[in-house]
Amino acid sequence: MGPAPVSVEHTTLNPDAVYLSWEVDGKFFGDGREVALLEYIYARPDLEQLRGDPEKVLQAIDDFARSVRGLINVGLMKGAIVCDIITKHKPAVVLELGGYIGYSAIMFGNAMKKAGGKQYYSVEKSPLFAAVSTSLIDLAGLRDTVRVVVGTGAEGTQRLYDEGLISQADMVFFDHHKPAYTDDLKLCERLGVVGPGTLIVADNMVVPGNPRYLEWVRSSVEKKREMDKGAEGKGNPNLQYRNRSISSWEPSGQEDAMEITECYGIEA
Ligand SMILES: C[S@@+](CC[C@H](N)C(=O)[O-])C[C@H]1O[C@@H](n2cnc3c(N)ncnc32)[C@H](O)[C@@H]1O
């Protein structure tokens, strides 16, 4: 792995933000709980108050995850950190890989909109989860700001690029298939979706961890040039990165960390 990040920050656990266990009969998601969530939300007596209110929709999702079944969302604790980053960085265009049922897309899309941003793209591999997400984003009143794209991270990014919808993103959020982070980042680098000025937020650096990804973003340009020589999927090793690690908590109550990588230049 490359050098340690330039700064490491810690946050404290908020017990009120902890969800029920994700694991039920050996399953962590995809056992019908996502459709049950949609039914739960649309059966709530306060449904009319949720319409057009992203914060209330997020609270309703949190209620479900605390009282019915745990969900693999980024959650309130890490979510608050990313919202803070969005408020400061003010991205106009955000690309998210791994949308699940739309929790992060609603939370971060809303934060981006409030900070003056234009478009949040949420790529999700499962068409079923993408349908749940689209419905909740619509309920939250964010239909014009957040667009859900069905496909893997690589397929979705390539399609958005080919259709001319995305060139360079101001922020990229990785929260999908952990072994795909590095290859999908390299694709973003090749296409110029990541370039000087882009901020990359990568979740789950501890749970379950991602040493290959950390090695790439924390390595010097010289080392990345070496690493890329024999590699099949090449990135742009000339991009200069500065890293911060923020320790926080999964909604399961487990300690985790996010890697915040700022692309600040290109080395000739
Ligand atoms: C941890 S969840 C995302 C949670 C979401 N970001 C949130 O906080 O609300 C990971 C999601 O990535 C999706 N996924 C898995 N492999 C993927 C891939 N290669 N490309 C895009 N999405 C993928 C899964 O279907 C799942 O919905």
The ligand as a Gaussian input file, in Angstrom:
#p B3LYP/6-31G(d) Opt

LIG

0 1
 C      -23.860000      -0.753000      -0.129000
 S      -25.060000      -0.736000      -1.359000
 C      -25.143000       0.969000      -1.779000
 C      -25.784000       1.798000      -0.716000
 C      -26.149000       3.194000      -1.161000
 N      -25.011000       3.911000      -1.705000
 C      -26.703000       3.977000       0.000000
 O      -25.919000       4.359000       0.850000
 O      -27.902000       4.189000       0.062000
 C      -24.226000      -1.411000      -2.732000
 C      -25.059000      -1.468000      -3.998000
 O      -24.174000      -1.713000      -5.106000
 C      -24.864000      -2.516000      -6.039000
 N      -23.843000      -3.144000      -6.901000
 C      -23.160000      -4.290000      -6.733000
 N      -22.258000      -4.456000      -7.708000
 C      -22.351000      -3.376000      -8.498000
 C      -21.656000      -2.941000      -9.652000
 N      -20.661000      -3.648000     -10.179000
 N      -22.023000      -1.766000     -10.179000
 C      -23.021000      -1.006000      -9.646000
 N      -23.707000      -1.381000      -8.567000
 C      -23.373000      -2.535000      -7.990000
 C      -25.667000      -3.484000      -5.205000
 O      -26.746000      -4.006000      -5.946000
 C      -26.094000      -2.583000      -4.045000
 O      -27.351000      -2.030000      -4.314000

